[in-house]
């Protein structure tokens, strides 16, 4: 089983394409979770998901409004730092996610293979080396932290999605990628990851 997560809407966004896409792809071998945009909750939920389901892989999705292309993250950092609150009103400043965690963890997805496959299929995307310090990074880091603590050797990673076409209406010069392209990109990421698993 592959776990696919997406986030609920946050801040002033009325929708979050990460959850809409995760929900649309859910199937027999893929279980989707709608994740709250809350630092402390994602720390707990990520561990509970790994403990209960013992999945073969985890791919998390999040919204990166303003990015012009789909980006797959390489590094999760042990920092919570934001000027804007999460959905619970929490605004951390220069705090560690887990005091006993490493300063950073690297994605265990085949990130370069995924980007190469995106490009072969005409999908704009790149490897990003900074997932930010908001809740997206906290979830990404937490999954990798719990993966290590539980000694579960599985692919875990994070994909940031730009705003979709309907989210930029009335917002001049704002970057977006169409929902169909983003959904295809996530399916490709799953396929590439699944091929990697089958070759092990």
Secondary structure, 3 states (H helix, E strand, C coil): CEEEEEECCCCCCCCCHHHHHHHHHCECCEEEEEECCCHHHHHHHHHHHHHHHCCCEEEEEEECCCCCCEEEECEEECCECCCCCCCCCCCCCCECCCCCCCCEEECCCCHHHHHHHHHHCCCCEEEECCCCCCHHHHHHHHHHHHHHHCCCCCEEEEEEECCCHHHHCCCCCCCCCCHHHHHHHHHHHHHHHHHHHHHC
